[in-house]
C-alpha cells in the first residue's frame, strides 16, 4: 500500500529529514532512486538501447545514475544533457563525474540551436527502445523553458517507450496541471509516495503506469 501523497514542500522536508536526522547523504538517496528506476526498466524489459535525457538538477542526477547502472549491466545507453556541464552542482555533479568514466556517450545540448539539436538527438536515439525523462523534478513550476521545451516536444514525438523519473517533466507536482509542453510517459517511477498532483484527472494521460519506489528512508509526516 502506497503512502499518502506528498506535496512539493513535503518532498523537500523528506530530503532534509533523511540527510539531517538519519545522516544519509543526498548522493545515497540519488543512487537508490536511480538504481530503483533501472530495476523497473529491467522488469518491463529493456529490449534495446536507452536514451536518458537529463537536466541540471537532482532529477538529472537521478538520470546520470540510471545511465551508469544501465552501462554497468551491459545495456547500450546514451545521455542527452540539456544543460552546460559547468552548471552542474552538488549531488548531480558527483553523479555526472562518475558517469564520465563509464564509456557512456554524453551529448551536450546546451547552447545548440533547435534545428541542430533535433538532428543530433535523432542520431543519438537511433533504434532506442526507451527514452528516460530525467529533465525536471518536483520543484519546477510553470511551463518548461528552452531548451527543455524543445527536448520535451522531441521526446513526445519519438518511437519507443518513455519512462519519467519522479514525474513527467512539465507536470506540476502539487496541482497536476500539465505545462506546455509536458512529457507523455508510458511509465512514471516516482519516489517515496505519489505526488498530490497525480490525483488530478488531467495528469493521467501524462503519467502512464505509476511505480512508487522507496529510496531507503522512511516517510514521516
Secondary structure, 3 states (H helix, E strand, C coil): CCCCCECHHHHHHHHHHHHHCCCCCHHHHHHHHHHHHHHHHHHHCCCCEEEEEECCCHHHHHHHHHHHHHHHCCCCEEEEECCCHHHCCHHHHHHHHHHCCCCCEEEECCCCCHHHHHHHHHHHCCCEEEEEEECCCCCCCCCCCCCHHHHHHHHHHCCCEEEEECCCCCECCCCCCECCCCCCCCEEEEECCCEHHHHCHHHHHHHCEEEEECCCCCCCC
